[in-house]
Amino acid sequence: MNKRSHLSPIYFAAVGVILFACSLGSATPSSSSTAQETPQQVPQATRAATPQLESFRYEFADLADKLIPTVVSIQTEATIKENARGFFGDDFFDQFFNFGQPRQQQKPRERKQQGQGSGVIVSSSGRILTNNHVVEGVDQIVVTLSDKREFKAKVVGTDEHTDVAVIQIEGEVKDLPVAVLGNSDALRVGEWVIAIGNPFGLSQTVTKGIVSAKGVHNRGITNYESFIQTDAAINPGNSGGGLFNLSGELIGINSAILSRSGGFQGIGFAIPVNLARSIMSDLLADGKVSRGWLGVSIQDLNPSLAKALNLNPAKGALINEVFENSPAEKGGIKAGDLVRSINGKAVEDANDLRNTVAALRPGEAANFEILREGKTITLKINIALREDNNLAGADPKSKDGKKEAPAEAAKNEWGIQAVELTKAQKKEAGLAESSGGVLVVSVAEKSPADKSGLKNGDIILVANHKHILGLKEFNSVFGENTKAILLLVRRAGAQFYTVLEK
């Protein structure tokens, strides 16, 4: 028998492993990859990327460590008065059990209502920026810092028109972390941001996202809107908290969310810090906000208006009306002017003009770049102080108490039926007795007028740059062979431009 036959199978297996290992050690790397080489390449790629991933891994965490202490939790308490109600809250049962006798007048009952929000420390003395709706009408404010210190605070000033409020920690405070105020104008859409606040009472919560839009307005949240929109999660309790850029600068005060459920759905709004800083300066100096006033009504451009006015690009704010004795009238602005810039800052739309003028100091002279009939001019206008005045409605009747009979109506192919304005109608609309215009009394369905949004009760003042003094001018313009008519219309005391197109 061959000696080799006595060798164990383990022997042959061991020899095979040794020979295979030697062949791998002496093999020359091939230019083409093999299945055996792939497992070796993955760890190498992973090791090459590890230093970069490790350096990025704690970027947000390190930033959060610095920023969290600048954001505080705000607890409030307010007294709510409620009318006291009788048995089951029903007057019938009250009278029944009182044997038909009227119950005595009861004083309103009071109850305490707790609220919560967030704020950002902006001075070492304990000054805090937050939202007006967080502290409006409250009796007590308690501020809790990230290190669990608690302080009472008082309201320094509020501005409901922008939802900005300033509160001050009471008593002596030491070692307060202070947020660095950035420049919200320099913020870019797509830029990463961090939101810090106390949603649902969960203190010092950090969320991350990007700036999804800037200059957001017409949301009905405040009177002066130019919000930063972000997808960083913002929820109830985040109000008044901070929105920070990756440089660690405060660039917004979280204010509201767009939600159908009451919870976060990917869209949150923050007040730009440049606006909040301006409001804070006014509140600290005067206890109120002084806004500039120009004295015009304005509107945005749409493609039809831009085409009718030969404007390209369609940017700027269109002047609809210039108020009598206003800074605009004194400075030479006219209806139909397009405001392109103010003090060298481009005006994007009507909302931008309103916010820019409001930020100007009353008494300050500002340079307005105007486009008028294709020519660019510059007007220097002295801005006045804005005052909120309520205009009383006029009596639509004549002096003898009888309504004036309407004039004969005129129709046209544009779908408009109009009549001459009576003296009472002019007075009711806020127009001078000598002013012109015709009153729209009917708009044909699916007509050019209907498609443009014209309504019954509208007053047409100007058509294709011609003043409409009455039906004569109205019939003349609307009888012309043209494909479009540019109208200046007055509705509910305000004026706007629109275009009728066939």
C-alpha positions as CSV (number, residue, x, y, z in Angstrom):
1,M,0.0,0.0,0.0
2,N,1.2,3.5,-0.9
3,K,2.3,5.5,2.1
4,R,0.4,8.5,0.7
5,S,-2.8,6.6,1.2
6,H,-2.3,6.7,4.9
7,L,-2.3,10.5,5.0
8,S,-5.4,12.2,6.5
9,P,-7.8,14.3,4.3
10,I,-7.0,17.1,6.6
11,Y,-3.4,17.0,5.4
12,F,-4.5,17.5,1.8
13,A,-6.8,20.3,2.8
14,A,-4.1,22.2,4.7
15,V,-1.7,21.8,1.8
16,G,-4.3,23.2,-0.6
17,V,-4.9,26.2,1.5
18,I,-1.2,27.0,1.7
19,L,-0.7,26.7,-2.0
20,F,-3.7,28.9,-2.7
21,A,-2.4,31.6,-0.3
22,C,1.0,31.5,-2.0
23,S,-0.6,31.9,-5.4
24,L,-2.4,35.0,-4.2
25,G,0.7,36.5,-2.7
26,S,2.7,36.1,-5.9
27,A,-0.1,37.1,-8.3
28,T,0.4,40.3,-10.3
29,P,-2.5,42.8,-10.2
30,S,-4.6,42.7,-13.3
31,S,-5.9,45.8,-15.1
32,S,-9.4,44.2,-15.1
33,S,-11.3,43.7,-11.9
34,T,-12.4,40.3,-10.7
35,A,-15.0,39.0,-8.3
36,Q,-12.3,38.2,-5.8
37,E,-10.9,41.7,-5.9
38,T,-14.2,43.6,-5.3
39,P,-14.4,42.9,-1.5
40,Q,-10.9,44.4,-1.1
41,Q,-11.8,47.6,-2.9
42,V,-14.9,48.5,-0.9
43,P,-13.1,48.9,2.4
44,Q,-10.4,51.0,0.7
45,A,-13.1,53.4,-0.7
46,T,-14.7,53.6,2.7
47,R,-11.5,54.4,4.4
48,A,-10.7,57.1,1.9
49,A,-14.1,58.9,2.6
50,T,-14.0,58.4,6.3
51,P,-12.0,61.6,7.2
52,Q,-14.4,63.7,5.2
53,L,-17.5,62.1,6.7
54,E,-16.1,62.4,10.2
55,S,-15.3,66.1,9.8
56,F,-18.9,66.8,8.6
57,R,-20.5,64.4,11.1
58,Y,-20.6,66.9,14.0
59,E,-21.0,70.2,12.0
60,F,-24.7,70.7,13.0
61,A,-24.1,69.3,16.5
62,D,-21.3,71.7,17.2
63,L,-23.4,74.6,15.8
64,A,-26.4,73.5,18.0
65,D,-24.2,73.5,21.1
66,K,-23.3,77.2,20.5
67,L,-26.8,78.3,19.5
68,I,-29.1,76.4,21.9
69,P,-28.2,78.6,24.9
70,T,-29.3,81.8,23.1
71,V,-32.9,80.5,22.7
72,V,-35.2,80.6,25.7
73,S,-38.5,79.0,26.6
74,I,-41.3,81.5,27.4
75,Q,-44.3,80.6,29.6
76,T,-47.1,83.1,29.9
77,E,-50.3,83.6,32.0
78,A,-53.2,85.7,31.0
79,T,-56.6,86.5,32.6
80,I,-59.5,85.6,30.4
81,K,-62.9,87.1,31.2
82,E,-66.0,85.0,30.3
83,N,-69.7,85.9,30.6
84,A,-71.3,84.0,33.4
85,R,-74.1,81.7,32.2
86,G,-77.1,80.4,34.0
87,F,-78.5,76.9,34.5
88,F,-77.2,74.9,31.5
89,G,-76.3,78.2,30.0
90,D,-79.9,78.7,28.8
91,D,-82.0,81.8,29.6
92,F,-85.3,79.7,29.4
93,F,-84.2,77.4,32.3
94,D,-83.0,80.5,34.2
95,Q,-86.4,82.1,34.0
96,F,-88.2,78.8,34.7
97,F,-86.3,78.0,37.9
98,N,-86.5,81.7,38.9
99,F,-90.2,81.6,38.5
100,G,-90.2,83.8,35.5
101,Q,-88.2,86.5,37.3
102,P,-85.2,87.9,35.3
103,R,-81.9,86.8,36.8
104,Q,-79.6,89.3,38.3
105,Q,-76.8,90.7,36.2
106,Q,-73.7,88.7,36.9
107,K,-70.2,89.8,36.6
108,P,-68.0,88.2,34.0
109,R,-66.0,85.2,35.4
110,E,-62.3,85.2,35.2
111,R,-60.0,82.3,34.5
112,K,-56.2,81.9,34.0
113,Q,-54.9,80.8,30.6
114,Q,-51.4,79.5,30.2
115,G,-49.4,79.9,27.0
116,Q,-45.9,79.0,25.7
117,G,-43.5,80.1,23.1
118,S,-39.9,80.8,22.4
119,G,-37.5,83.8,22.3
120,V,-33.9,84.7,21.3
121,I,-31.5,86.6,23.6
122,V,-30.1,89.6,21.7
123,S,-28.3,91.5,24.5
124,S,-26.2,90.7,27.5
125,S,-28.6,92.7,29.6
126,G,-31.5,90.3,29.0
127,R,-33.3,91.7,26.0
128,I,-35.2,89.1,24.1
129,L,-36.8,89.1,20.6
130,T,-40.0,87.1,20.2
131,N,-43.5,87.3,18.6
132,N,-46.2,89.7,19.5
133,H,-48.8,86.9,19.6
134,V,-46.7,85.1,22.2
135,V,-46.8,87.9,24.8
136,E,-49.8,90.1,23.7
137,G,-52.2,90.8,26.6
138,V,-50.5,88.5,29.1
139,D,-50.2,89.2,32.9
140,Q,-47.1,87.3,33.6
141,I,-44.0,86.1,31.7
142,V,-41.5,83.5,32.9
143,V,-38.3,82.9,30.8
144,T,-36.4,79.7,31.2
145,L,-32.8,79.4,29.9
146,S,-31.2,76.3,28.5
147,D,-29.3,75.9,31.9
148,K,-32.7,75.8,33.6
149,R,-32.4,79.3,35.2
150,E,-35.7,81.0,35.4
151,F,-36.5,84.7,35.3
152,K,-39.5,86.9,35.2
153,A,-39.7,89.2,32.2
154,K,-41.7,92.3,31.2
155,V,-42.9,93.5,27.8
156,V,-40.8,96.4,26.4
157,G,-42.9,96.9,23.3
158,T,-44.9,95.1,20.6
159,D,-45.9,95.6,17.0
160,E,-48.9,93.7,15.9
161,H,-48.5,94.7,12.2
162,T,-45.3,92.6,12.0
163,D,-45.8,90.3,14.9
164,V,-42.6,91.4,16.6
165,A,-42.2,91.9,20.3
166,V,-39.3,92.8,22.7
167,I,-39.3,91.6,26.3
168,Q,-36.7,92.2,29.0
169,I,-35.6,89.9,31.8
170,E,-36.2,91.5,35.2
171,G,-33.5,91.7,37.9
172,E,-29.8,91.2,37.6
173,V,-28.6,88.6,35.1
174,K,-25.1,87.3,34.5
175,D,-23.3,85.3,31.8
176,L,-26.2,85.4,29.3
177,P,-25.4,83.9,25.9
178,V,-26.3,86.4,23.1
179,A,-27.2,85.6,19.5
180,V,-25.3,87.2,16.7
181,L,-27.6,89.1,14.4
182,G,-27.0,88.4,10.7
183,N,-28.1,89.9,7.5
184,S,-31.4,88.4,6.2
185,D,-31.1,90.3,2.9
186,A,-28.0,88.2,2.1
187,L,-29.9,84.9,2.6
188,R,-30.2,82.7,-0.4
189,V,-32.9,80.2,-1.4
190,G,-31.6,76.7,-0.9
191,E,-29.3,77.7,1.9
192,W,-29.2,75.4,5.0
193,V,-30.8,76.8,8.2
194,I,-31.4,75.6,11.7
195,A,-34.6,76.3,13.7
196,I,-34.4,76.2,17.5
197,G,-37.4,76.6,19.8
198,N,-39.7,74.8,22.2
199,P,-42.4,73.1,20.2
200,F,-45.2,71.5,22.2
201,G,-43.2,72.4,25.4
202,L,-40.2,70.3,24.3
203,S,-37.5,72.6,25.3
204,Q,-34.4,73.4,23.1
205,T,-35.5,71.4,20.1
206,V,-33.3,71.7,17.0
207,T,-34.5,71.1,13.4
208,K,-32.7,71.5,10.1
209,G,-33.8,72.4,6.6
210,I,-33.3,74.9,3.8
211,V,-34.6,78.3,2.9
212,S,-37.4,77.4,0.4
213,A,-38.5,80.9,-0.5
214,K,-37.9,84.6,0.4
215,G,-40.2,87.6,0.4
216,V,-43.3,85.5,1.0
217,H,-46.4,87.7,1.4
218,N,-50.2,87.7,1.0
219,R,-50.5,85.0,3.6
220,G,-52.8,87.1,5.8
221,I,-50.6,86.6,8.9
222,T,-49.5,90.2,9.4
223,N,-50.0,93.6,7.7
224,Y,-46.4,93.8,6.6
225,E,-45.2,90.5,5.2
226,S,-41.9,89.5,3.7
227,F,-41.4,86.1,5.3
228,I,-38.5,83.7,5.0
229,Q,-40.0,80.3,4.1
230,T,-38.3,77.2,5.3
231,D,-38.8,73.4,5.5
232,A,-37.0,73.2,8.8
233,A,-39.7,71.8,11.1
234,I,-41.6,74.5,13.0
235,N,-44.5,73.6,15.3
236,P,-46.7,75.3,17.9
237,G,-44.4,76.6,20.6
238,N,-41.7,77.4,18.1
239,S,-43.1,80.9,17.8
240,G,-40.5,83.5,18.7
241,G,-37.6,81.0,18.4
242,G,-34.6,81.5,16.2
243,L,-33.8,80.6,12.6
244,F,-30.0,80.5,12.1
245,N,-27.7,80.2,9.2
246,L,-24.6,77.8,9.2
247,S,-22.4,80.7,10.3
248,G,-24.3,80.7,13.5
249,E,-26.1,84.0,12.8
250,L,-29.7,84.8,13.7
251,I,-31.4,85.5,10.4
252,G,-35.1,85.1,11.3
253,I,-37.7,84.9,14.1
254,N,-39.9,81.9,13.6
255,S,-43.5,83.1,13.5
256,A,-46.1,80.8,11.7
257,I,-46.7,77.6,9.8
258,L,-48.8,76.8,6.8
259,S,-50.9,73.8,7.9
260,R,-54.2,72.1,7.4
261,S,-53.8,69.9,10.5
262,G,-52.3,72.3,13.0
263,G,-48.9,70.4,12.8
264,F,-45.9,70.9,10.6
265,Q,-46.4,70.1,6.9
266,G,-43.1,71.3,5.4
267,I,-43.7,75.0,5.2
268,G,-42.8,77.4,8.0
269,F,-42.4,81.2,8.1
270,A,-39.9,83.4,9.9
271,I,-39.7,87.2,10.2
272,P,-36.4,88.4,8.6
273,V,-34.0,89.6,11.3
274,N,-33.4,92.9,9.4
275,L,-37.1,93.8,9.8
276,A,-37.2,92.6,13.4
277,R,-34.0,94.6,14.3
278,S,-35.6,97.8,12.8
279,I,-38.8,97.2,14.7
280,M,-36.8,96.6,17.9
281,S,-34.9,99.9,17.5
282,D,-38.1,101.8,17.2
283,L,-39.7,100.1,20.2
284,L,-36.6,100.7,22.4
285,A,-36.3,104.4,21.3
286,D,-40.0,105.5,21.2
287,G,-42.1,102.6,22.5
288,K,-43.8,102.5,19.2
289,V,-43.1,102.0,15.5
290,S,-43.0,105.0,13.2
291,R,-43.6,104.0,9.6
292,G,-43.2,106.0,6.4
293,W,-46.1,107.0,4.2
294,L,-46.1,107.8,0.5
295,G,-49.8,108.3,-0.2
296,V,-50.6,106.0,-3.1
297,S,-52.5,102.9,-4.0
298,I,-50.4,100.3,-5.8
299,Q,-50.6,96.9,-7.5
300,D,-48.4,94.2,-9.0
301,L,-47.8,93.8,-12.7
302,N,-49.2,90.8,-14.6
303,P,-48.2,89.7,-18.1
304,S,-51.2,91.5,-19.6
305,L,-50.5,94.7,-17.9
306,A,-46.8,94.5,-18.7
307,K,-47.6,94.0,-22.3
308,A,-50.1,96.8,-22.4
309,L,-47.6,99.2,-20.7
310,N,-44.7,97.9,-22.8
311,L,-42.8,96.9,-19.7
312,N,-40.0,94.3,-19.8
313,P,-39.1,92.8,-17.4
314,A,-42.4,92.9,-15.5
315,K,-40.9,94.1,-12.2
316,G,-41.8,97.1,-10.1
317,A,-44.9,98.5,-8.4
318,L,-47.7,100.2,-10.5
319,I,-49.2,103.3,-9.1
320,N,-53.0,103.2,-9.3
321,E,-53.9,106.4,-7.5
322,V,-52.1,109.3,-5.9
323,F,-53.9,110.7,-2.8
324,E,-54.5,114.5,-2.5
325,N,-51.9,116.5,-0.5
326,S,-49.8,113.3,0.0
327,P,-46.0,113.1,-0.3
328,A,-46.4,111.3,-3.6
329,E,-48.5,114.1,-5.1
330,K,-46.2,116.8,-3.8
331,G,-43.2,114.9,-5.1
332,G,-44.7,114.5,-8.6
333,I,-45.7,110.9,-8.8
334,K,-48.7,110.2,-11.1
335,A,-51.1,107.4,-11.6
336,G,-49.7,105.0,-14.2
337,D,-46.1,105.5,-13.0
338,L,-44.1,102.3,-12.3
339,V,-41.7,102.5,-9.3
340,R,-38.5,100.6,-10.2
341,S,-36.3,101.4,-7.2
342,I,-36.1,103.4,-4.0
343,N,-32.8,104.8,-2.9
344,G,-31.1,102.5,-5.4
345,K,-32.8,99.4,-4.0
346,A,-34.8,97.6,-6.7
347,V,-38.6,97.3,-6.1
348,E,-39.8,93.8,-7.1
349,D,-43.5,94.3,-6.6
350,A,-46.2,96.2,-4.7
351,N,-45.5,94.4,-1.4
352,D,-41.8,95.3,-1.7
353,L,-42.7,98.9,-2.3
354,R,-45.0,99.0,0.7
355,N,-42.5,97.4,3.0
356,T,-39.6,99.6,1.8
357,V,-41.6,102.8,2.3
358,A,-42.8,101.7,5.7
359,A,-39.1,101.2,6.8
360,L,-38.2,104.8,5.8
361,R,-38.0,107.3,8.5
362,P,-40.8,110.0,8.5
363,G,-39.3,113.3,7.3
364,E,-36.6,111.4,5.3
365,A,-36.1,112.3,1.6
366,A,-36.0,109.3,-0.7
367,N,-35.1,109.0,-4.4
368,F,-37.7,107.2,-6.5
369,E,-36.7,105.8,-9.9
370,I,-39.9,106.0,-12.0
371,L,-40.8,104.6,-15.4
372,R,-43.3,106.9,-17.1
373,E,-44.4,106.5,-20.7
374,G,-41.3,104.6,-21.5
375,K,-38.9,107.2,-20.0
376,T,-37.0,106.8,-16.7
377,I,-37.1,109.7,-14.3
378,T,-35.9,110.2,-10.7
379,L,-38.1,112.0,-8.1
380,K,-37.1,113.1,-4.7
381,I,-39.9,112.7,-2.2
382,N,-40.2,113.6,1.5
383,I,-41.7,110.7,3.3
384,A,-44.5,111.4,5.9
385,L,-45.6,109.6,9.0
386,R,-48.1,106.9,8.4
387,E,-51.3,107.3,10.4
388,D,-54.1,104.7,10.5
389,N,-57.3,106.7,9.7
390,N,-60.7,105.2,9.3
391,L,-62.8,106.9,6.6
392,A,-66.5,107.0,7.2
393,G,-68.8,105.9,4.4
394,A,-70.8,108.5,2.5
395,D,-74.6,108.7,2.4
396,P,-75.6,107.5,-1.1
397,K,-78.6,109.8,-1.1
398,S,-78.8,113.4,-2.4
399,K,-79.4,116.4,-0.1
400,D,-83.2,116.1,-0.4
401,G,-83.1,112.5,0.6
402,K,-84.1,111.1,-2.8
403,K,-81.9,108.9,-4.9
404,E,-80.8,110.3,-8.2
405,A,-82.1,108.6,-11.3
406,P,-79.4,106.7,-13.2
407,A,-78.4,107.9,-16.7
408,E,-79.0,105.9,-19.8
409,A,-76.8,102.8,-20.0
410,A,-74.4,102.1,-22.8
411,K,-73.4,98.6,-24.0
412,N,-70.5,97.3,-26.1
413,E,-68.9,94.2,-27.5
414,W,-66.5,94.0,-24.6
415,G,-69.3,92.9,-22.3
416,I,-69.7,96.1,-20.3
417,Q,-72.9,98.0,-19.7
418,A,-72.1,101.4,-18.0
419,V,-73.9,104.6,-16.9
420,E,-72.9,108.1,-16.1
421,L,-72.0,108.7,-12.4
422,T,-74.4,110.7,-10.3
423,K,-73.1,113.3,-7.8
424,A,-74.1,111.0,-4.9
425,Q,-72.3,108.0,-6.5
426,K,-69.2,110.1,-6.9
427,K,-69.4,111.2,-3.3
428,E,-69.9,107.6,-2.1
429,A,-66.9,106.5,-4.1
430,G,-64.7,109.2,-2.7
431,L,-64.4,111.1,-6.0
432,A,-64.5,114.8,-6.5
433,E,-67.7,116.2,-7.9
434,S,-65.8,117.4,-11.0
435,S,-64.2,114.0,-11.6
436,G,-65.2,111.8,-14.5
437,G,-65.8,108.1,-14.8
438,V,-68.6,105.7,-15.7
439,L,-70.3,103.1,-13.5
440,V,-70.4,99.5,-14.6
441,V,-73.9,98.2,-14.1
442,S,-73.6,94.9,-15.9
443,V,-70.9,92.5,-17.1
444,A,-71.8,89.9,-19.7
445,E,-70.8,86.3,-18.7
446,K,-67.7,84.9,-20.5
447,S,-67.0,88.3,-22.1
448,P,-63.6,90.0,-22.1
449,A,-64.7,92.2,-19.2
450,D,-65.8,89.1,-17.2
451,K,-62.5,87.3,-17.9
452,S,-60.6,90.4,-16.7
453,G,-62.4,90.4,-13.4
454,L,-64.5,93.5,-13.9
455,K,-67.6,93.6,-11.6
456,N,-70.8,95.4,-11.2
457,G,-70.2,98.6,-9.3
458,D,-66.7,99.2,-10.6
459,I,-66.0,102.7,-11.9
460,I,-63.9,103.1,-15.0
461,L,-61.7,106.2,-14.8
462,V,-59.2,105.8,-17.6
463,A,-59.2,103.6,-20.8
464,N,-56.1,103.3,-23.0
465,H,-54.6,106.4,-21.2
466,K,-57.7,108.5,-22.0
467,H,-59.6,110.0,-19.1
468,I,-63.3,108.8,-19.2
469,L,-65.3,111.9,-18.4
470,G,-68.6,110.2,-19.2
471,L,-70.3,108.0,-21.7
472,K,-69.1,110.0,-24.7
473,E,-65.4,109.1,-24.0
474,F,-66.4,105.6,-22.9
475,N,-68.2,104.9,-26.2
476,S,-65.3,106.4,-28.2
477,V,-62.6,104.3,-26.7
478,F,-64.6,101.1,-26.6
479,G,-65.8,101.6,-30.2
480,E,-62.2,101.6,-31.5
481,N,-60.9,98.7,-33.5
482,T,-58.4,97.3,-31.0
483,K,-57.6,93.9,-29.5
484,A,-56.9,95.1,-25.9
485,I,-57.9,98.0,-23.6
486,L,-56.0,99.1,-20.6
487,L,-58.4,100.2,-17.8
488,L,-57.9,102.2,-14.6
489,V,-60.7,101.0,-12.3
490,R,-62.0,102.2,-8.9
491,R,-63.5,99.6,-6.6
492,A,-64.5,100.0,-2.9
493,G,-62.4,103.1,-2.5
494,A,-59.2,101.7,-4.1
495,Q,-57.9,101.8,-7.7
496,F,-56.2,99.2,-9.9
497,Y,-55.3,98.5,-13.5
498,T,-56.6,95.7,-15.6
499,V,-56.5,94.7,-19.2
500,L,-59.5,93.6,-21.4
501,E,-58.4,91.3,-24.3
502,K,-60.5,89.9,-27.1
